[in-house]
Amino acid sequence: MAVMIPEYISPDTKSAAERKIYRWFKEAPGTEDWIVLHSLGIAKHETVIEGEVDFLALVPGRGIFALEVKAFW
């Protein structure tokens, strides 16, 4: 289970795909030492006034991963 920040997904999160990925990070075995930030604001962006990354995963010994979630069905 990854450490999730925030601890619970906001009820304002409309994306079913983001909700699914959030649950996966929170429940996945082998991620106990991961820190995953959800809906992280980006203060300075090159082309838009305000930016946001869906997930930022800090994985010890492996790196930092930014994940933008897109879904269709």
All heavy atoms as a GROMACS GRO file, in nm:
protein
  585
    1MET      N    1   0.082  -0.118   0.000
    1MET     CA    2   0.000   0.000   0.000
    1MET      C    3   0.086   0.125   0.000
    1MET      O    4   0.163   0.147   0.092
    1MET     CB    5  -0.088   0.002   0.125
    1MET     CG    6  -0.217  -0.072   0.105
    1MET     SD    7  -0.312  -0.110   0.252
    1MET     CE    8  -0.355   0.038   0.326
    2ALA      N    9   0.074   0.203  -0.102
    2ALA     CA   10   0.148   0.328  -0.110
    2ALA      C   11   0.092   0.430  -0.011
    2ALA      O   12  -0.025   0.425   0.025
    2ALA     CB   13   0.138   0.385  -0.252
    3VAL      N   14   0.177   0.522   0.031
    3VAL     CA   15   0.131   0.635   0.111
    3VAL      C   16   0.069   0.734   0.013
    3VAL      O   17   0.136   0.779  -0.080
    3VAL     CB   18   0.248   0.701   0.187
    3VAL    CG1   19   0.203   0.826   0.257
    3VAL    CG2   20   0.311   0.603   0.284
    4MET      N   21  -0.059   0.763   0.032
    4MET     CA   22  -0.130   0.851  -0.060
    4MET      C   23  -0.146   0.990   0.000
    4MET      O   24  -0.180   1.004   0.117
    4MET     CB   25  -0.268   0.793  -0.092
    4MET     CG   26  -0.266   0.655  -0.154
    4MET     SD   27  -0.178   0.646  -0.312
    4MET     CE   28  -0.282   0.745  -0.417
    5ILE      N   29  -0.120   1.090  -0.082
    5ILE     CA   30  -0.140   1.229  -0.042
    5ILE      C   31  -0.225   1.295  -0.151
    5ILE      O   32  -0.180   1.301  -0.265
    5ILE     CB   33  -0.006   1.304  -0.026
    5ILE    CG1   34   0.079   1.233   0.081
    5ILE    CG2   35  -0.030   1.450   0.008
    5ILE    CD1   36   0.219   1.288   0.093
    6PRO      N   37  -0.346   1.338  -0.118
    6PRO     CA   38  -0.413   1.327   0.011
    6PRO      C   39  -0.450   1.183   0.043
    6PRO      O   40  -0.453   1.097  -0.045
    6PRO     CB   41  -0.538   1.414  -0.007
    6PRO     CG   42  -0.564   1.412  -0.152
    6PRO     CD   43  -0.432   1.400  -0.219
    7GLU      N   44  -0.481   1.159   0.169
    7GLU     CA   45  -0.510   1.023   0.217
    7GLU      C   46  -0.634   0.963   0.150
    7GLU      O   47  -0.642   0.843   0.134
    7GLU     CB   48  -0.527   1.026   0.369
    7GLU     CG   49  -0.535   0.890   0.430
    7GLU     CD   50  -0.537   0.895   0.582
    7GLU    OE1   51  -0.509   1.000   0.642
    7GLU    OE2   52  -0.568   0.789   0.642
    8TYR      N   53  -0.730   1.048   0.114
    8TYR     CA   54  -0.852   1.003   0.048
    8TYR      C   55  -0.874   1.085  -0.078
    8TYR      O   56  -0.845   1.204  -0.080
    8TYR     CB   57  -0.974   1.017   0.140
    8TYR     CG   58  -0.960   0.936   0.266
    8TYR    CD1   59  -0.917   0.993   0.384
    8TYR    CD2   60  -0.988   0.800   0.264
    8TYR    CE1   61  -0.901   0.917   0.499
    8TYR    CE2   62  -0.974   0.723   0.378
    8TYR     CZ   63  -0.930   0.782   0.496
    8TYR     OH   64  -0.914   0.704   0.608
    9ILE      N   65  -0.927   1.021  -0.182
    9ILE     CA   66  -0.954   1.092  -0.306
    9ILE      C   67  -1.074   1.185  -0.285
    9ILE      O   68  -1.170   1.150  -0.218
    9ILE     CB   69  -0.976   0.994  -0.424
    9ILE    CG1   70  -0.973   1.068  -0.556
    9ILE    CG2   71  -1.102   0.912  -0.404
    9ILE    CD1   72  -0.957   0.979  -0.677
   10SER      N   73  -1.064   1.302  -0.341
   10SER     CA   74  -1.170   1.402  -0.325
   10SER      C   75  -1.298   1.356  -0.394
   10SER      O   76  -1.294   1.303  -0.505
   10SER     CB   77  -1.124   1.534  -0.386
   10SER     OG   78  -1.233   1.624  -0.394
   11PRO      N   79  -1.412   1.381  -0.332
   11PRO     CA   80  -1.539   1.350  -0.398
   11PRO      C   81  -1.560   1.436  -0.522
   11PRO      O   82  -1.644   1.406  -0.606
   11PRO     CB   83  -1.645   1.378  -0.291
   11PRO     CG   84  -1.576   1.442  -0.176
   11PRO     CD   85  -1.429   1.429  -0.196
   12ASP      N   86  -1.483   1.543  -0.535
   12ASP     CA   87  -1.492   1.630  -0.652
   12ASP      C   88  -1.422   1.571  -0.774
   12ASP      O   89  -1.436   1.624  -0.884
   12ASP     CB   90  -1.432   1.768  -0.621
   12ASP     CG   91  -1.510   1.843  -0.514
   12ASP    OD1   92  -1.631   1.816  -0.498
   12ASP    OD2   93  -1.449   1.928  -0.447
   13THR      N   94  -1.344   1.463  -0.756
   13THR     CA   95  -1.275   1.399  -0.868
   13THR      C   96  -1.379   1.327  -0.953
   13THR      O   97  -1.436   1.227  -0.912
   13THR     CB   98  -1.168   1.299  -0.818
   13THR    OG1   99  -1.075   1.370  -0.736
   13THR    CG2  100  -1.096   1.234  -0.934
   14LYS      N  101  -1.401   1.380  -1.073
   14LYS     CA  102  -1.505   1.326  -1.161
   14LYS      C  103  -1.458   1.206  -1.244
   14LYS      O  104  -1.537   1.125  -1.286
   14LYS     CB  105  -1.557   1.436  -1.253
   14LYS     CG  106  -1.631   1.545  -1.177
   14LYS     CD  107  -1.675   1.656  -1.270
   14LYS     CE  108  -1.757   1.760  -1.200
   14LYS     NZ  109  -1.686   1.844  -1.109
   15SER      N  110  -1.327   1.198  -1.268
   15SER     CA  111  -1.272   1.095  -1.356
   15SER      C  112  -1.277   0.956  -1.290
   15SER      O  113  -1.210   0.931  -1.189
   15SER     CB  114  -1.128   1.129  -1.392
   15SER     OG  115  -1.066   1.020  -1.456
   16ALA      N  116  -1.353   0.866  -1.350
   16ALA     CA  117  -1.358   0.728  -1.301
   16ALA      C  118  -1.221   0.662  -1.316
   16ALA      O  119  -1.181   0.579  -1.234
   16ALA     CB  120  -1.464   0.648  -1.377
   17ALA      N  121  -1.149   0.699  -1.421
   17ALA     CA  122  -1.016   0.642  -1.443
   17ALA      C  123  -0.920   0.685  -1.332
   17ALA      O  124  -0.842   0.604  -1.281
   17ALA     CB  125  -0.962   0.686  -1.579
   18GLU      N  126  -0.924   0.811  -1.291
   18GLU     CA  127  -0.840   0.857  -1.181
   18GLU      C  128  -0.877   0.786  -1.052
   18GLU      O  129  -0.790   0.748  -0.973
   18GLU     CB  130  -0.852   1.008  -1.161
   18GLU     CG  131  -0.770   1.088  -1.259
   18GLU     CD  132  -0.769   1.235  -1.227
   18GLU    OE1  133  -0.754   1.273  -1.109
   18GLU    OE2  134  -0.784   1.314  -1.323
   19ARG      N  135  -1.004   0.765  -1.028
   19ARG     CA  136  -1.048   0.694  -0.908
   19ARG      C  137  -0.994   0.551  -0.907
   19ARG      O  138  -0.947   0.501  -0.805
   19ARG     CB  139  -1.200   0.692  -0.899
   19ARG     CG  140  -1.260   0.826  -0.873
   19ARG     CD  141  -1.413   0.818  -0.862
   19ARG     NE  142  -1.465   0.943  -0.814
   19ARG     CZ  143  -1.456   0.986  -0.689
   19ARG    NH1  144  -1.398   0.911  -0.599
   19ARG    NH2  145  -1.504   1.103  -0.655
   20LYS      N  146  -0.996   0.486  -1.023
   20LYS     CA  147  -0.946   0.349  -1.035
   20LYS      C  148  -0.796   0.343  -1.009
   20LYS      O  149  -0.747   0.257  -0.936
   20LYS     CB  150  -0.979   0.295  -1.174
   20LYS     CG  151  -0.942   0.151  -1.194
   20LYS     CD  152  -0.989   0.102  -1.330
   20LYS     CE  153  -0.962  -0.045  -1.346
   20LYS     NZ  154  -1.014  -0.098  -1.472
   21ILE      N  155  -0.721   0.434  -1.070
   21ILE     CA  156  -0.575   0.436  -1.051
   21ILE      C  157  -0.541   0.471  -0.906
   21ILE      O  158  -0.449   0.413  -0.848
   21ILE     CB  159  -0.508   0.536  -1.149
   21ILE    CG1  160  -0.534   0.494  -1.294
   21ILE    CG2  161  -0.360   0.551  -1.120
   21ILE    CD1  162  -0.477   0.359  -1.331
   22TYR      N  163  -0.615   0.563  -0.845
   22TYR     CA  164  -0.593   0.597  -0.705
   22TYR      C  165  -0.606   0.471  -0.618
   22TYR      O  166  -0.521   0.443  -0.535
   22TYR     CB  167  -0.693   0.703  -0.660
   22TYR     CG  168  -0.668   0.756  -0.520
   22TYR    CD1  169  -0.599   0.874  -0.501
   22TYR    CD2  170  -0.711   0.686  -0.408
   22TYR    CE1  171  -0.575   0.923  -0.374
   22TYR    CE2  172  -0.688   0.734  -0.280
   22TYR     CZ  173  -0.619   0.852  -0.264
   22TYR     OH  174  -0.593   0.899  -0.138
   23ARG      N  175  -0.715   0.397  -0.639
   23ARG     CA  176  -0.736   0.273  -0.563
   23ARG      C  177  -0.623   0.174  -0.587
   23ARG      O  178  -0.577   0.106  -0.494
   23ARG     CB  179  -0.870   0.209  -0.600
   23ARG     CG  180  -0.986   0.259  -0.522
   23ARG     CD  181  -1.111   0.173  -0.539
   23ARG     NE  182  -1.141   0.137  -0.677
   23ARG     CZ  183  -1.209   0.214  -0.762
   23ARG    NH1  184  -1.254   0.331  -0.724
   23ARG    NH2  185  -1.233   0.174  -0.884
   24TRP      N  186  -0.576   0.164  -0.712
   24TRP     CA  187  -0.468   0.071  -0.742
   24TRP      C  188  -0.344   0.107  -0.662
   24TRP      O  189  -0.284   0.022  -0.597
   24TRP     CB  190  -0.436   0.069  -0.892
   24TRP     CG  191  -0.327  -0.029  -0.921
   24TRP    CD1  192  -0.342  -0.161  -0.947
   24TRP    CD2  193  -0.185  -0.004  -0.919
   24TRP    NE1  194  -0.218  -0.221  -0.963
   24TRP    CE2  195  -0.121  -0.127  -0.946
   24TRP    CE3  196  -0.108   0.108  -0.898
   24TRP    CZ2  197   0.018  -0.138  -0.953
   24TRP    CZ3  198   0.031   0.096  -0.903
   24TRP    CH2  199   0.091  -0.026  -0.932
   25PHE      N  200  -0.302   0.234  -0.668
   25PHE     CA  201  -0.185   0.276  -0.591
   25PHE      C  202  -0.205   0.248  -0.442
   25PHE      O  203  -0.115   0.199  -0.375
   25PHE     CB  204  -0.158   0.426  -0.609
   25PHE     CG  205  -0.078   0.462  -0.731
   25PHE    CD1  206  -0.128   0.552  -0.823
   25PHE    CD2  207   0.048   0.410  -0.753
   25PHE    CE1  208  -0.056   0.588  -0.935
   25PHE    CE2  209   0.122   0.445  -0.864
   25PHE     CZ  210   0.070   0.534  -0.956
   26LYS      N  211  -0.322   0.279  -0.391
   26LYS     CA  212  -0.348   0.266  -0.248
   26LYS      C  213  -0.348   0.120  -0.202
   26LYS      O  214  -0.307   0.089  -0.090
   26LYS     CB  215  -0.482   0.331  -0.213
   26LYS     CG  216  -0.506   0.345  -0.066
   26LYS     CD  217  -0.622   0.435  -0.036
   26LYS     CE  218  -0.633   0.454   0.114
   26LYS     NZ  219  -0.726   0.555   0.152
   27GLU      N  220  -0.389   0.028  -0.289
   27GLU     CA  221  -0.406  -0.112  -0.249
   27GLU      C  222  -0.298  -0.206  -0.303
   27GLU      O  223  -0.292  -0.322  -0.260
   27GLU     CB  224  -0.542  -0.161  -0.296
   27GLU     CG  225  -0.658  -0.085  -0.233
   27GLU     CD  226  -0.792  -0.117  -0.294
   27GLU    OE1  227  -0.799  -0.202  -0.386
   27GLU    OE2  228  -0.892  -0.056  -0.250
   28ALA      N  229  -0.212  -0.163  -0.392
   28ALA     CA  230  -0.117  -0.252  -0.459
   28ALA      C  231  -0.009  -0.302  -0.364
   28ALA      O  232   0.056  -0.223  -0.296
   28ALA     CB  233  -0.053  -0.181  -0.577
   29PRO      N  234   0.010  -0.433  -0.358
   29PRO     CA  235   0.121  -0.487  -0.278
   29PRO      C  236   0.253  -0.448  -0.341
   29PRO      O  237   0.263  -0.429  -0.462
   29PRO     CB  238   0.098  -0.638  -0.283
   29PRO     CG  239   0.012  -0.663  -0.402
   29PRO     CD  240  -0.066  -0.537  -0.426
   30GLY      N  241   0.355  -0.433  -0.258
   30GLY     CA  242   0.488  -0.399  -0.308
   30GLY      C  243   0.513  -0.250  -0.324
   30GLY      O  244   0.617  -0.209  -0.372
   31THR      N  245   0.415  -0.168  -0.284
   31THR     CA  246   0.430  -0.023  -0.297
   31THR      C  247   0.438   0.045  -0.160
   31THR      O  248   0.419   0.165  -0.150
   31THR     CB  249   0.313   0.037  -0.378
   31THR    OG1  250   0.191   0.012  -0.308
   31THR    CG2  251   0.305  -0.020  -0.518
   32GLU      N  252   0.469  -0.031  -0.057
   32GLU     CA  253   0.466   0.020   0.079
   32GLU      C  254   0.557   0.140   0.101
   32GLU      O  255   0.527   0.226   0.184
   32GLU     CB  256   0.503  -0.091   0.179
   32GLU     CG  257   0.400  -0.201   0.189
   32GLU     CD  258   0.406  -0.303   0.075
   32GLU    OE1  259   0.505  -0.306  -0.002
   32GLU    OE2  260   0.309  -0.379   0.061
   33ASP      N  261   0.669   0.147   0.029
   33ASP     CA  262   0.761   0.258   0.048
   33ASP      C  263   0.742   0.369  -0.056
   33ASP      O  264   0.822   0.462  -0.064
   33ASP     CB  265   0.906   0.209   0.051
   33ASP     CG  266   0.947   0.136  -0.075
   33ASP    OD1  267   0.859   0.099  -0.156
   33ASP    OD2  268   1.068   0.115  -0.093
   34TRP      N  269   0.639   0.361  -0.136
   34TRP     CA  270   0.609   0.465  -0.235
   34TRP      C  271   0.529   0.577  -0.169
   34TRP      O  272   0.448   0.554  -0.080
   34TRP     CB  273   0.524   0.410  -0.349
   34TRP     CG  274   0.587   0.306  -0.434
   34TRP    CD1  275   0.694   0.227  -0.405
   34TRP    CD2  276   0.544   0.267  -0.564
   34TRP    NE1  277   0.720   0.141  -0.508
   34TRP    CE2  278   0.629   0.164  -0.608
   34TRP    CE3  279   0.440   0.307  -0.647
   34TRP    CZ2  280   0.614   0.102  -0.732
   34TRP    CZ3  281   0.425   0.247  -0.769
   34TRP    CH2  282   0.512   0.145  -0.812
   35ILE      N  283   0.549   0.698  -0.220
   35ILE     CA  284   0.465   0.812  -0.184
   35ILE      C  285   0.402   0.860  -0.314
   35ILE      O  286   0.473   0.887  -0.412
   35ILE     CB  287   0.546   0.924  -0.118
   35ILE    CG1  288   0.608   0.873   0.013
   35ILE    CG2  289   0.458   1.047  -0.093
   35ILE    CD1  290   0.705   0.970   0.076
   36VAL      N  291   0.271   0.867  -0.316
   36VAL     CA  292   0.199   0.906  -0.438
   36VAL      C  293   0.113   1.027  -0.408
   36VAL      O  294   0.028   1.024  -0.318
   36VAL     CB  295   0.112   0.790  -0.491
   36VAL    CG1  296   0.039   0.832  -0.617
   36VAL    CG2  297   0.198   0.666  -0.517
   37LEU      N  298   0.136   1.134  -0.483
   37LEU     CA  299   0.057   1.255  -0.469
   37LEU      C  300  -0.046   1.259  -0.580
   37LEU      O  301  -0.013   1.234  -0.697
   37LEU     CB  302   0.147   1.378  -0.477
   37LEU     CG  303   0.250   1.387  -0.365
   37LEU    CD1  304   0.382   1.332  -0.411
   37LEU    CD2  305   0.265   1.529  -0.320
   38HIS      N  306  -0.170   1.289  -0.544
   38HIS     CA  307  -0.278   1.295  -0.644
   38HIS      C  308  -0.320   1.440  -0.666
   38HIS      O  309  -0.330   1.517  -0.572
   38HIS     CB  310  -0.398   1.213  -0.598
   38HIS     CG  311  -0.516   1.227  -0.689
   38HIS    ND1  312  -0.630   1.294  -0.654
   38HIS    CD2  313  -0.535   1.184  -0.817
   38HIS    CE1  314  -0.715   1.290  -0.754
   38HIS    NE2  315  -0.659   1.225  -0.854
   39SER      N  316  -0.342   1.475  -0.792
   39SER     CA  317  -0.392   1.606  -0.831
   39SER      C  318  -0.301   1.718  -0.782
   39SER      O  319  -0.343   1.811  -0.716
   39SER     CB  320  -0.534   1.625  -0.779
   39SER     OG  321  -0.594   1.736  -0.843
   40LEU      N  322  -0.175   1.706  -0.819
   40LEU     CA  323  -0.073   1.802  -0.775
   40LEU      C  324  -0.071   1.923  -0.867
   40LEU      O  325  -0.052   1.910  -0.988
   40LEU     CB  326   0.064   1.733  -0.774
   40LEU     CG  327   0.181   1.817  -0.726
   40LEU    CD1  328   0.166   1.849  -0.578
   40LEU    CD2  329   0.311   1.744  -0.751
   41GLY      N  330  -0.091   2.040  -0.810
   41GLY     CA  331  -0.088   2.163  -0.888
   41GLY      C  332   0.053   2.198  -0.932
   41GLY      O  333   0.150   2.174  -0.860
   42ILE      N  334   0.065   2.254  -1.050
   42ILE     CA  335   0.194   2.300  -1.103
   42ILE      C  336   0.191   2.452  -1.102
   42ILE      O  337   0.108   2.514  -1.169
   42ILE     CB  338   0.217   2.246  -1.246
   42ILE    CG1  339   0.216   2.094  -1.245
   42ILE    CG2  340   0.347   2.302  -1.303
   42ILE    CD1  341   0.218   2.032  -1.384
   43ALA      N  342   0.281   2.511  -1.024
   43ALA     CA  343   0.279   2.656  -1.005
   43ALA      C  344   0.314   2.733  -1.132
   43ALA      O  345   0.251   2.833  -1.164
   43ALA     CB  346   0.373   2.694  -0.891
   44LYS      N  347   0.416   2.689  -1.203
   44LYS     CA  348   0.456   2.757  -1.326
   44LYS      C  349   0.443   2.662  -1.442
   44LYS      O  350   0.495   2.551  -1.439
   44LYS     CB  351   0.601   2.805  -1.317
   44LYS     CG  352   0.620   2.929  -1.237
   44LYS     CD  353   0.760   2.980  -1.258
   44LYS     CE  354   0.769   3.123  -1.211
   44LYS     NZ  355   0.899   3.179  -1.242
   45HIS      N  356   0.372   2.704  -1.543
   45HIS     CA  357   0.351   2.622  -1.661
   45HIS      C  358   0.382   2.708  -1.782
   45HIS      O  359   0.355   2.827  -1.784
   45HIS     CB  360   0.208   2.570  -1.664
   45HIS     CG  361   0.185   2.462  -1.764
   45HIS    ND1  362   0.172   2.486  -1.898
   45HIS    CD2  363   0.175   2.328  -1.749
   45HIS    CE1  364   0.154   2.372  -1.962
   45HIS    NE2  365   0.155   2.274  -1.874
   46GLU      N  366   0.440   2.646  -1.884
   46GLU     CA  367   0.482   2.719  -2.003
   46GLU      C  368   0.367   2.777  -2.085
   46GLU      O  369   0.380   2.884  -2.143
   46GLU     CB  370   0.566   2.627  -2.093
   46GLU     CG  371   0.698   2.583  -2.031
   46GLU     CD  372   0.796   2.697  -2.016
   46GLU    OE1  373   0.805   2.783  -2.106
   46GLU    OE2  374   0.865   2.701  -1.911
   47THR      N  375   0.255   2.706  -2.092
   47THR     CA  376   0.150   2.748  -2.186
   47THR      C  377   0.014   2.777  -2.124
   47THR      O  378  -0.071   2.836  -2.191
   47THR     CB  379   0.131   2.642  -2.295
   47THR    OG1  380   0.095   2.518  -2.234
   47THR    CG2  381   0.258   2.623  -2.377
   48VAL      N  382  -0.010   2.737  -2.001
   48VAL     CA  383  -0.141   2.763  -1.940
   48VAL      C  384  -0.122   2.834  -1.806
   48VAL      O  385  -0.016   2.828  -1.746
   48VAL     CB  386  -0.223   2.633  -1.920
   48VAL    CG1  387  -0.259   2.570  -2.052
   48VAL    CG2  388  -0.151   2.535  -1.832
   49ILE      N  389  -0.227   2.897  -1.761
   49ILE     CA  390  -0.220   2.972  -1.635
   49ILE      C  391  -0.198   2.878  -1.516
   49ILE      O  392  -0.120   2.904  -1.428
   49ILE     CB  393  -0.349   3.055  -1.614
   49ILE    CG1  394  -0.356   3.164  -1.721
   49ILE    CG2  395  -0.354   3.115  -1.475
   49ILE    CD1  396  -0.486   3.240  -1.725
   50GLU      N  397  -0.270   2.768  -1.518
   50GLU     CA  398  -0.260   2.671  -1.408
   50GLU      C  399  -0.251   2.531  -1.464
   50GLU      O  400  -0.328   2.494  -1.552
   50GLU     CB  401  -0.383   2.683  -1.318
   50GLU     CG  402  -0.381   2.593  -1.198
   50GLU     CD  403  -0.507   2.608  -1.114
   50GLU    OE1  404  -0.575   2.711  -1.124
   50GLU    OE2  405  -0.538   2.513  -1.041
   51GLY      N  406  -0.158   2.451  -1.413
   51GLY     CA  407  -0.144   2.313  -1.457
   51GLY      C  408  -0.162   2.217  -1.341
   51GLY      O  409  -0.164   2.257  -1.225
   52GLU      N  410  -0.176   2.090  -1.375
   52GLU     CA  411  -0.196   1.988  -1.274
   52GLU      C  412  -0.148   1.855  -1.329
   52GLU      O  413  -0.165   1.826  -1.446
   52GLU     CB  414  -0.346   1.982  -1.240
   52GLU     CG  415  -0.384   1.881  -1.136
   52GLU     CD  416  -0.472   1.770  -1.190
   52GLU    OE1  417  -0.497   1.765  -1.312
   52GLU    OE2  418  -0.511   1.685  -1.110
   53VAL      N  419  -0.082   1.777  -1.243
   53VAL     CA  420  -0.044   1.641  -1.279
   53VAL      C  421  -0.135   1.547  -1.200
   53VAL      O  422  -0.160   1.570  -1.082
   53VAL     CB  423   0.106   1.613  -1.253
   53VAL    CG1  424   0.142   1.623  -1.107
   53VAL    CG2  425   0.148   1.480  -1.308
   54ASP      N  426  -0.188   1.446  -1.267
   54ASP     CA  427  -0.284   1.356  -1.201
   54ASP      C  428  -0.218   1.280  -1.086
   54ASP      O  429  -0.273   1.274  -0.976
   54ASP     CB  430  -0.346   1.260  -1.301
   54ASP     CG  431  -0.436   1.332  -1.401
   54ASP    OD1  432  -0.491   1.438  -1.367
   54ASP    OD2  433  -0.450   1.281  -1.513
   55PHE      N  434  -0.104   1.220  -1.111
   55PHE     CA  435  -0.032   1.145  -1.007
   55PHE      C  436   0.117   1.171  -1.019
   55PHE      O  437   0.171   1.173  -1.129
   55PHE     CB  438  -0.057   0.995  -1.020
   55PHE     CG  439  -0.199   0.955  -0.994
   55PHE    CD1  440  -0.289   0.944  -1.098
   55PHE    CD2  441  -0.243   0.928  -0.865
   55PHE    CE1  442  -0.421   0.909  -1.076
   55PHE    CE2  443  -0.375   0.893  -0.842
   55PHE     CZ  444  -0.464   0.883  -0.946
   56LEU      N  445   0.182   1.189  -0.904
   56LEU     CA  446   0.327   1.198  -0.898
   56LEU      C  447   0.371   1.091  -0.799
   56LEU      O  448   0.336   1.098  -0.680
   56LEU     CB  449   0.373   1.336  -0.853
   56LEU     CG  450   0.522   1.360  -0.863
   56LEU    CD1  451   0.564   1.368  -1.011
   56LEU    CD2  452   0.563   1.487  -0.791
   57ALA      N  453   0.441   0.990  -0.848
   57ALA     CA  454   0.484   0.877  -0.764
   57ALA      C  455   0.632   0.889  -0.734
   57ALA      O  456   0.714   0.901  -0.826
   57ALA     CB  457   0.455   0.745  -0.835
   58LEU      N  458   0.666   0.887  -0.606
   58LEU     CA  459   0.805   0.890  -0.559
   58LEU      C  460   0.839   0.747  -0.518
   58LEU      O  461   0.785   0.695  -0.420
   58LEU     CB  462   0.819   0.986  -0.442
   58LEU     CG  463   0.758   1.125  -0.461
   58LEU    CD1  464   0.754   1.202  -0.332
   58LEU    CD2  465   0.834   1.200  -0.567
   59VAL      N  466   0.926   0.684  -0.596
   59VAL     CA  467   0.956   0.542  -0.577
   59VAL      C  468   1.104   0.528  -0.542
   59VAL      O  469   1.191   0.545  -0.629
   59VAL     CB  470   0.922   0.461  -0.705
   59VAL    CG1  471   0.945   0.313  -0.681
   59VAL    CG2  472   0.778   0.488  -0.749
   60PRO      N  473   1.134   0.499  -0.414
   60PRO     CA  474   1.273   0.489  -0.371
   60PRO      C  475   1.354   0.391  -0.457
   60PRO      O  476   1.309   0.281  -0.488
   60PRO     CB  477   1.262   0.438  -0.227
   60PRO     CG  478   1.127   0.484  -0.182
   60PRO     CD  479   1.041   0.474  -0.305
   61GLY      N  480   1.472   0.435  -0.496
   61GLY     CA  481   1.562   0.351  -0.575
   61GLY      C  482   1.525   0.341  -0.722
   61GLY      O  483   1.597   0.279  -0.800
   62ARG      N  484   1.413   0.398  -0.761
   62ARG     CA  485   1.367   0.388  -0.900
   62ARG      C  486   1.349   0.525  -0.965
   62ARG      O  487   1.378   0.542  -1.082
   62ARG     CB  488   1.236   0.312  -0.908
   62ARG     CG  489   1.243   0.174  -0.849
   62ARG     CD  490   1.245   0.072  -0.955
   62ARG     NE  491   1.271  -0.058  -0.897
   62ARG     CZ  492   1.206  -0.165  -0.928
   62ARG    NH1  493   1.110  -0.162  -1.016
   62ARG    NH2  494   1.238  -0.279  -0.873
   63GLY      N  495   1.294   0.621  -0.892
   63GLY     CA  496   1.277   0.753  -0.948
   63GLY      C  497   1.145   0.818  -0.913
   63GLY      O  498   1.073   0.775  -0.824
   64ILE      N  499   1.116   0.924  -0.988
   64ILE     CA  500   0.994   1.000  -0.973
   64ILE      C  501   0.918   0.989  -1.104
   64ILE      O  502   0.975   1.011  -1.212
   64ILE     CB  503   1.024   1.148  -0.942
   64ILE    CG1  504   1.103   1.158  -0.811
   64ILE    CG2  505   0.896   1.229  -0.935
   64ILE    CD1  506   1.157   1.296  -0.784
   65PHE      N  507   0.791   0.954  -1.095
   65PHE     CA  508   0.712   0.932  -1.216
   65PHE      C  509   0.587   1.019  -1.213
   65PHE      O  510   0.514   1.021  -1.115
   65PHE     CB  511   0.670   0.785  -1.225
   65PHE     CG  512   0.785   0.691  -1.225
   65PHE    CD1  513   0.833   0.637  -1.106
   65PHE    CD2  514   0.849   0.658  -1.344
   65PHE    CE1  515   0.941   0.550  -1.106
   65PHE    CE2  516   0.957   0.572  -1.344
   65PHE     CZ  517   1.005   0.518  -1.224
   66ALA      N  518   0.565   1.091  -1.321
   66ALA     CA  519   0.443   1.171  -1.337
   66ALA      C  520   0.350   1.092  -1.427
   66ALA      O  521   0.390   1.039  -1.532
   66ALA     CB  522   0.475   1.306  -1.399
   67LEU      N  523   0.224   1.082  -1.386
   67LEU     CA  524   0.127   1.004  -1.462
   67LEU      C  525   0.005   1.091  -1.492
   67LEU      O  526  -0.059   1.144  -1.402
   67LEU     CB  527   0.085   0.882  -1.378
   67LEU     CG  528  -0.019   0.788  -1.437
   67LEU    CD1  529   0.032   0.723  -1.563
   67LEU    CD2  530  -0.056   0.682  -1.334
   68GLU      N  531  -0.024   1.104  -1.620
   68GLU     CA  532  -0.144   1.174  -1.665
   68GLU      C  533  -0.243   1.066  -1.708
   68GLU      O  534  -0.214   0.987  -1.795
   68GLU     CB  535  -0.110   1.266  -1.781
   68GLU     CG  536  -0.225   1.346  -1.834
   68GLU     CD  537  -0.279   1.448  -1.736
   68GLU    OE1  538  -0.206   1.490  -1.645
   68GLU    OE2  539  -0.396   1.486  -1.752
   69VAL      N  540  -0.357   1.064  -1.645
   69VAL     CA  541  -0.456   0.958  -1.670
   69VAL      C  542  -0.555   1.004  -1.776
   69VAL      O  543  -0.616   1.110  -1.764
   69VAL     CB  544  -0.530   0.921  -1.539
   69VAL    CG1  545  -0.639   0.819  -1.566
   69VAL    CG2  546  -0.432   0.870  -1.435
   70LYS      N  547  -0.570   0.922  -1.877
   70LYS     CA  548  -0.670   0.943  -1.982
   70LYS      C  549  -0.749   0.813  -1.995
   70LYS      O  550  -0.695   0.705  -1.979
   70LYS     CB  551  -0.605   0.976  -2.117
   70LYS     CG  552  -0.519   1.100  -2.115
   70LYS     CD  553  -0.604   1.222  -2.093
   70LYS     CE  554  -0.517   1.347  -2.095
   70LYS     NZ  555  -0.580   1.459  -2.033
   71ALA      N  556  -0.876   0.825  -2.022
   71ALA     CA  557  -0.958   0.705  -2.035
   71ALA      C  558  -1.061   0.724  -2.144
   71ALA      O  559  -1.101   0.836  -2.173
   71ALA     CB  560  -1.026   0.674  -1.902
   72PHE      N  561  -1.102   0.614  -2.198
   72PHE     CA  562  -1.211   0.615  -2.294
   72PHE      C  563  -1.280   0.480  -2.286
   72PHE      O  564  -1.220   0.379  -2.262
   72PHE     CB  565  -1.161   0.641  -2.437
   72PHE     CG  566  -1.064   0.539  -2.486
   72PHE    CD1  567  -1.106   0.430  -2.560
   72PHE    CD2  568  -0.928   0.549  -2.457
   72PHE    CE1  569  -1.016   0.335  -2.605
   72PHE    CE2  570  -0.837   0.455  -2.502
   72PHE     CZ  571  -0.881   0.347  -2.576
   73TRP      N  572  -1.408   0.481  -2.295
   73TRP     CA  573  -1.490   0.362  -2.302
   73TRP      C  574  -1.633   0.399  -2.310
   73TRP      O  575  -1.676   0.505  -2.296
   73TRP     CB  576  -1.468   0.258  -2.193
   73TRP     CG  577  -1.470   0.307  -2.053
   73TRP    CD1  578  -1.578   0.329  -1.975
   73TRP    CD2  579  -1.357   0.338  -1.973
   73TRP    NE1  580  -1.540   0.370  -1.852
   73TRP    CE2  581  -1.405   0.376  -1.848
   73TRP    CE3  582  -1.220   0.336  -1.992
   73TRP    CZ2  583  -1.320   0.414  -1.745
   73TRP    CZ3  584  -1.139   0.372  -1.890
   73TRP    CH2  585  -1.189   0.410  -1.768
   0.00000   0.00000   0.00000
